[in-house]
Amino acid sequence: MTMKAKLKCIKVEHFEGSQRPYFQPVTADCEENKTFSKYTPVGNVDFLITNPALFGQYESGKEYYLTLTPVASDSSIPIQ
């Protein structure tokens, strides 16, 4: 089963050679925001990004979708 959550970027830390965006669930009272939590969603997500092509892709104050989909046990992604 796939879960889709709407997250808001609350800050982005910038380091030499990396960035770390921090996200929290959007809590506005609408049905879309209740798709992964029956009541007020709670959680935190952060990523350390070291790929320069992704620098600047996440901005504090903007909202993003995070989709979590199970990976088949026999699945593998080739490294490029």
Secondary structure, DSSP 4 states (H G I P E B T S, - for coil): --EEEEEEEEEEEEETTEEEEEEEE---SSGGGGSS-SSS----EE--B--GGGTTS--TT-EEEEEE-PPPTT------
